Every structure is written in structure tokens, then in C-alpha cells.
Amino acid sequence: MAGLVKYEMEFILKTSIKVLYNMLSTPSGLSEWFADDVNIRKEKFTFIWDGEEEEAELVGKRANEYVKFHWVDSDDEKSYFEFRIEKDSMTGEVALNITDFAEEDEMEEAQLLWESNIASLKQVLGSQ
């Protein structure tokens, strides 16, 4: 087993930081673009895709800046996925930076999945 490799991706979105943060940090927001359904109990988020459930623990957040999750059944304690929001002070553009981990041989597939998810997010936000 090669182990997990950290990678980062950046997407420019035409939206307000507050609206974007809501889409990244709430079960209702996440269920609009990231998963079929999302439930929360305490700090544990349950993401549902095609009837399959995956649990992630909310390990950090700061309003309108970032949200960080750790998959509960991940073998790697250091792995996480994070949404970080940044605004360019010159252009006013809002960037969504995603940090995630994948097996080296699954990296391309993982990145394509994020690109697909972000396309859904842009559609929900009307940010084509």
C-alpha cells in the first residue's frame, strides 16, 4: 500500500463568501451539491450517496473561512478534507481551495470527482 498523498485544488466561484460557507458547512448546503443527503449529530456528519453512508467528524471550522472534516473510518489519522475560502483583495474573486488525500494510483479519479462536485456546486450557486 503506497499510502495517502495530500493534494490541493482551487476553484474560482462567483458568489459571496457567506453563501459559499453555508454550502460547505451545513447539512442542507452540503446535500445540495456534495452528497445525496447529509445528517448531523453532535460533530459527526453522515454523508449519504446512493444509499451508502460515510461518517466524517468535523475537526475544525471558522465562519466564512474554512471547514475541515476527517473520515471516521479512514486508516490514516492524519488524513482530512478541507474547504478553505479566500477572497482576492485586488480582484474580489472568491476562491474555494480544497485539500484532500488519495492513494497515488487513485489521484486522478479523486480530482475528477472534486471537479464534478464543484461543477454541481457552481450550478446550485448559479456561478457558471
KAQUIQUI-V612289 format. One record per residue. RES is the residue in three letters. SS is DSSP state (a for helix, b for strand, c for the rest). PHI is phi in whole degrees, -180 to 180 (NA if undefined). D_FIRST is the distance of its C-alpha to the first C-alpha in Angstrom with 1 decimal. Layout:
res & ss & phi & d_first
RES & SS & PHI & D_FIRST
RES & SS & PHI & D_FIRST
//
This chain:
res & ss & phi & d_first
MET & c & NA & 0.0
ALA & c & -72 & 3.8
GLY & c & 93 & 5.6
LEU & b & -85 & 8.9
VAL & b & -117 & 11.6
LYS & b & -80 & 15.2
TYR & b & -143 & 17.8
GLU & b & -131 & 21.5
MET & b & -136 & 24.0
GLU & b & -128 & 27.8
PHE & b & -132 & 30.3
ILE & b & -92 & 34.1
LEU & b & -124 & 35.9
LYS & c & -94 & 39.7
THR & c & -162 & 40.1
SER & c & -87 & 41.2
ILE & a & -60 & 38.8
LYS & a & -63 & 40.1
VAL & a & -64 & 39.6
LEU & a & -62 & 36.0
TYR & a & -59 & 35.2
ASN & a & -62 & 36.5
MET & a & -69 & 34.3
LEU & a & -97 & 31.2
SER & a & -117 & 32.2
THR & c & -116 & 34.1
PRO & a & -57 & 33.2
SER & a & -67 & 35.9
GLY & a & -66 & 34.8
LEU & a & -64 & 31.1
SER & a & -75 & 32.2
GLU & a & -81 & 34.2
TRP & a & -142 & 31.3
PHE & c & -99 & 27.8
ALA & c & -142 & 27.9
ASP & c & -65 & 30.4
ASP & b & -154 & 31.4
VAL & b & -139 & 30.6
ASN & b & -121 & 32.0
ILE & b & -133 & 32.1
ARG & b & -139 & 32.9
LYS & c & 56 & 33.3
GLU & c & -103 & 30.4
LYS & b & -103 & 28.0
PHE & b & -101 & 27.8
THR & b & -107 & 27.0
PHE & b & -98 & 26.1
ILE & b & -121 & 27.0
TRP & b & -128 & 26.0
ASP & c & 47 & 27.6
GLY & c & 82 & 28.3
GLU & b & -92 & 24.7
GLU & b & -107 & 24.5
GLU & b & -133 & 22.0
GLU & b & -102 & 23.1
ALA & b & -131 & 22.8
GLU & b & -95 & 24.6
LEU & b & -76 & 26.8
VAL & b & -106 & 26.1
GLY & b & -176 & 28.5
LYS & b & -163 & 31.2
ARG & b & -141 & 34.3
ALA & c & -49 & 36.8
ASN & c & 64 & 36.8
GLU & c & -125 & 34.1
TYR & b & -157 & 30.6
VAL & b & -139 & 28.7
LYS & b & -130 & 25.3
PHE & b & -123 & 23.2
HIS & b & -127 & 20.2
TRP & b & -66 & 18.7
VAL & c & -60 & 19.6
ASP & c & -96 & 16.8
SER & c & -75 & 14.0
ASP & c & -73 & 11.6
ASP & c & -97 & 12.0
GLU & c & -62 & 15.7
LYS & c & -84 & 16.2
SER & c & -78 & 15.3
TYR & c & -160 & 18.4
PHE & b & -131 & 20.4
GLU & b & -135 & 23.8
PHE & b & -108 & 26.9
ARG & b & -123 & 29.2
ILE & b & -104 & 32.7
GLU & b & -134 & 34.5
LYS & b & -117 & 38.0
ASP & c & -75 & 39.3
SER & c & -68 & 42.6
MET & c & -81 & 44.1
THR & c & -97 & 43.3
GLY & c & 79 & 42.7
GLU & c & -69 & 39.6
VAL & b & -100 & 37.1
ALA & b & -111 & 33.5
LEU & b & -107 & 30.5
ASN & b & -103 & 27.5
ILE & b & -112 & 24.2
THR & b & -115 & 21.2
ASP & b & -151 & 17.9
PHE & b & -129 & 14.2
ALA & b & -151 & 11.8
GLU & b & -64 & 8.4
GLU & a & -54 & 9.6
ASP & a & -79 & 10.2
GLU & a & -114 & 12.0
MET & a & -59 & 14.1
GLU & a & -61 & 17.2
GLU & a & -62 & 17.3
ALA & a & -63 & 17.0
GLN & a & -67 & 19.8
LEU & a & -64 & 21.9
LEU & a & -63 & 21.8
TRP & a & -63 & 23.1
GLU & a & -61 & 25.7
SER & a & -66 & 26.9
ASN & a & -61 & 27.1
ILE & a & -69 & 29.0
ALA & a & -61 & 31.3
SER & a & -65 & 32.1
LEU & a & -61 & 32.7
LYS & a & -60 & 35.1
GLN & a & -64 & 36.9
VAL & a & -62 & 37.5
LEU & a & -80 & 38.7
GLY & c & 68 & 40.8
SER & c & -110 & 39.1
GLN & c & -72 & 38.8
//
